[in-house]
Amino acid sequence: MEETGGTGEADDRRRPRGHLVAQGRDADIFDAGNGRVLRRAKDGRSIAAEAEVMRYVAAQGYPSPEIFDVSADGRDITMERVRGPSMLALLQARPWQLGRLAGLLADLHTGLHDITAPLTMRTAPAGPPGDRVLHLDLHPLNVIMSPRGPVVIDWTNARRGDPLFDVALTWILLGAAQPPESRLARAVVEPFRGVFLRSFLRHFDRATLSERLGAAVEWKASDAHMSAVEVEAMRTIARRFSASPLC
């Protein structure tokens, strides 16, 4: 792939020939053929660190996409195209599996936090120090239910740190974030949100976990992708459960 800088026509020449297959808040995903996709950050930054994390956790047996190539400037990652619905989509289609899927999400956290982070990995932006790999965005939209089992995607925020900070972030996202889908989809999800969250939290020490909520909320509140409504909902969760973690 030709390497160019700047914007406009230069960026167009860098654009892969495959069609756009997905868009996230931070990255675009293009079809690269042969069961592969190309991931590129929207702001053109290097995302080589993401590829390094995915390779590292995969080598420890953790379910993440296979990495095939990283461009010389780090702006493009060619990786496995993971096929299947997201965990959120499966929850919408099969709400009776809520308990099983909440347990699976908890297991994905536990399995990731069993992995010692390399010393070269960036440190988490908040929370107590720690030496474990954190995803920092591990929720049902970032779990693909593939034929080979659940696969965790979108490692943009991955850091080294305290596992409970990672779980606390998932707590506030499950409780406050709005899925970027249709109003109908949100209407389907909303009645089950609290039940799913409680099922997820049963797998952790909520009293200890609640001590991480304040730091998790303040860090996530700085995310430009979060709406004012979501930020206020997160802060409400922190105020309520930090005062009474078992309610």
TIGUNU-488691 format. One line per field, with one value per residue (C-alpha): residue number from 1; z, x, y. Coordinates in steps of 0.05 Angstrom, whole numbers, plus 5000, padded with zeros to 4 digits. Example, Ala and Ser with C-alpha at 12.3 -4.5 7.8 and 13.67 -1.06 7.14 Angstrom:
BEGIN
seq	1, 2
pz	5156, 5143
px	5246, 5273
py	4910, 4979
//
This chain:
BEGIN
seq	1, 2, 3, 4, 5, 6, 7, 8, 9, 10, 11, 12, 13, 14, 15, 16, 17, 18, 19, 20, 21, 22, 23, 24, 25, 26, 27, 28, 29, 30, 31, 32, 33, 34, 35, 36, 37, 38, 39, 40, 41, 42, 43, 44, 45, 46, 47, 48, 49, 50, 51, 52, 53, 54, 55, 56, 57, 58, 59, 60, 61, 62, 63, 64, 65, 66, 67, 68, 69, 70, 71, 72, 73, 74, 75, 76, 77, 78, 79, 80, 81, 82, 83, 84, 85, 86, 87, 88, 89, 90, 91, 92, 93, 94, 95, 96, 97, 98, 99, 100, 101, 102, 103, 104, 105, 106, 107, 108, 109, 110, 111, 112, 113, 114, 115, 116, 117, 118, 119, 120, 121, 122, 123, 124, 125, 126, 127, 128, 129, 130, 131, 132, 133, 134, 135, 136, 137, 138, 139, 140, 141, 142, 143, 144, 145, 146, 147, 148, 149, 150, 151, 152, 153, 154, 155, 156, 157, 158, 159, 160, 161, 162, 163, 164, 165, 166, 167, 168, 169, 170, 171, 172, 173, 174, 175, 176, 177, 178, 179, 180, 181, 182, 183, 184, 185, 186, 187, 188, 189, 190, 191, 192, 193, 194, 195, 196, 197, 198, 199, 200, 201, 202, 203, 204, 205, 206, 207, 208, 209, 210, 211, 212, 213, 214, 215, 216, 217, 218, 219, 220, 221, 222, 223, 224, 225, 226, 227, 228, 229, 230, 231, 232, 233, 234, 235, 236, 237, 238, 239, 240, 241, 242, 243, 244, 245, 246, 247
pz	5000, 4982, 5041, 5036, 5084, 5088, 5071, 5012, 4950, 4989, 5037, 4979, 4949, 5016, 5019, 5009, 4949, 4992, 5011, 5080, 5123, 5191, 5226, 5299, 5339, 5328, 5267, 5199, 5176, 5103, 5067, 5049, 5017, 5036, 5103, 5124, 5139, 5144, 5206, 5202, 5256, 5234, 5256, 5218, 5280, 5287, 5316, 5317, 5393, 5385, 5339, 5390, 5446, 5403, 5384, 5456, 5486, 5429, 5444, 5515, 5488, 5495, 5440, 5397, 5321, 5286, 5261, 5192, 5177, 5203, 5155, 5163, 5190, 5237, 5208, 5179, 5210, 5167, 5211, 5214, 5194, 5253, 5230, 5275, 5314, 5372, 5441, 5443, 5380, 5409, 5473, 5430, 5392, 5451, 5516, 5552, 5547, 5588, 5648, 5606, 5566, 5629, 5657, 5592, 5594, 5665, 5644, 5588, 5639, 5686, 5630, 5606, 5676, 5687, 5635, 5661, 5619, 5585, 5617, 5551, 5553, 5567, 5637, 5651, 5654, 5722, 5778, 5824, 5793, 5769, 5724, 5684, 5614, 5613, 5553, 5580, 5533, 5544, 5536, 5493, 5430, 5430, 5436, 5371, 5378, 5323, 5302, 5341, 5404, 5431, 5404, 5436, 5387, 5390, 5431, 5423, 5498, 5522, 5579, 5637, 5705, 5759, 5736, 5779, 5743, 5678, 5708, 5738, 5669, 5642, 5701, 5684, 5609, 5620, 5665, 5627, 5555, 5498, 5443, 5376, 5342, 5326, 5376, 5368, 5387, 5448, 5468, 5465, 5506, 5559, 5598, 5606, 5622, 5698, 5699, 5655, 5697, 5762, 5732, 5709, 5777, 5814, 5790, 5827, 5896, 5888, 5952, 5928, 5857, 5878, 5903, 5831, 5804, 5816, 5778, 5722, 5714, 5714, 5662, 5617, 5625, 5587, 5526, 5472, 5446, 5510, 5510, 5568, 5585, 5589, 5631, 5681, 5684, 5698, 5754, 5784, 5785, 5820, 5872, 5887, 5890, 5921, 5980, 5982, 5940, 5956, 5937
px	5000, 5026, 5046, 5027, 5015, 4969, 4896, 4849, 4875, 4932, 4884, 4842, 4903, 4914, 4842, 4838, 4801, 4754, 4687, 4671, 4641, 4637, 4646, 4661, 4671, 4746, 4759, 4734, 4737, 4746, 4740, 4810, 4788, 4804, 4769, 4808, 4792, 4834, 4825, 4843, 4835, 4790, 4841, 4898, 4940, 4984, 4945, 5005, 4998, 4929, 4958, 5013, 4962, 4918, 4978, 5001, 4934, 4921, 4989, 4963, 4901, 4853, 4800, 4819, 4823, 4885, 4933, 4963, 4999, 5012, 5032, 5100, 5070, 5024, 4961, 4932, 4921, 4902, 4866, 4818, 4746, 4706, 4637, 4576, 4529, 4552, 4533, 4485, 4450, 4444, 4414, 4362, 4345, 4348, 4335, 4323, 4398, 4412, 4441, 4487, 4513, 4524, 4565, 4604, 4620, 4645, 4688, 4718, 4739, 4767, 4805, 4836, 4855, 4892, 4943, 5003, 5014, 5082, 5123, 5121, 5045, 5016, 4991, 4916, 4896, 4862, 4850, 4901, 4965, 4965, 5002, 4945, 4920, 4857, 4811, 4775, 4716, 4694, 4619, 4568, 4579, 4653, 4642, 4628, 4593, 4631, 4627, 4691, 4664, 4664, 4718, 4735, 4745, 4764, 4827, 4836, 4837, 4877, 4924, 4963, 4930, 4881, 4829, 4773, 4780, 4765, 4704, 4680, 4682, 4638, 4591, 4579, 4574, 4523, 4484, 4487, 4511, 4461, 4472, 4485, 4426, 4354, 4301, 4268, 4333, 4341, 4269, 4284, 4348, 4324, 4277, 4333, 4390, 4384, 4376, 4437, 4479, 4459, 4475, 4543, 4560, 4544, 4612, 4651, 4659, 4613, 4635, 4708, 4687, 4645, 4709, 4732, 4669, 4688, 4754, 4720, 4666, 4712, 4757, 4700, 4666, 4725, 4708, 4681, 4638, 4596, 4534, 4517, 4458, 4504, 4555, 4502, 4475, 4544, 4555, 4488, 4510, 4575, 4540, 4488, 4532, 4594, 4550, 4512, 4549, 4501, 4436
py	5000, 5068, 5112, 5185, 5242, 5301, 5302, 5306, 5269, 5238, 5206, 5181, 5146, 5111, 5086, 5011, 4984, 4942, 4970, 4997, 4942, 4975, 5041, 5051, 5114, 5113, 5070, 5048, 4976, 4958, 4891, 4865, 4800, 4728, 4733, 4794, 4867, 4930, 4973, 5047, 5100, 5158, 5210, 5176, 5161, 5099, 5041, 4993, 4988, 4957, 4904, 4889, 4880, 4834, 4792, 4788, 4766, 4717, 4685, 4674, 4639, 4698, 4705, 4765, 4774, 4747, 4800, 4790, 4855, 4925, 4980, 5012, 5076, 5038, 5069, 5005, 4937, 4878, 4828, 4770, 4786, 4759, 4739, 4734, 4778, 4821, 4799, 4858, 4834, 4765, 4794, 4830, 4766, 4718, 4755, 4689, 4677, 4739, 4702, 4659, 4719, 4761, 4704, 4699, 4773, 4765, 4706, 4747, 4799, 4747, 4712, 4776, 4798, 4733, 4758, 4796, 4858, 4869, 4925, 4962, 4969, 5037, 5049, 5058, 5132, 5125, 5076, 5041, 5015, 4943, 4894, 4863, 4873, 4917, 4926, 4988, 4981, 4909, 4909, 4870, 4912, 4893, 4818, 4781, 4714, 4678, 4605, 4592, 4625, 4696, 4743, 4810, 4867, 4942, 4944, 5020, 5034, 4973, 4989, 4960, 4968, 4945, 4894, 4923, 4990, 4953, 4919, 4985, 5017, 4961, 4972, 5045, 5031, 4976, 5021, 5087, 5081, 5082, 5031, 5067, 5034, 5047, 5069, 5001, 4965, 5010, 4995, 4921, 4928, 4976, 4929, 4879, 4927, 4924, 4849, 4838, 4886, 4852, 4784, 4809, 4840, 4775, 4750, 4804, 4834, 4893, 4927, 4930, 4944, 5005, 5038, 5043, 5075, 5147, 5142, 5103, 5155, 5215, 5184, 5163, 5230, 5261, 5218, 5264, 5207, 5204, 5248, 5295, 5249, 5189, 5225, 5247, 5176, 5149, 5200, 5181, 5108, 5127, 5169, 5116, 5055, 5086, 5105, 5038, 4985, 4928, 4962
//
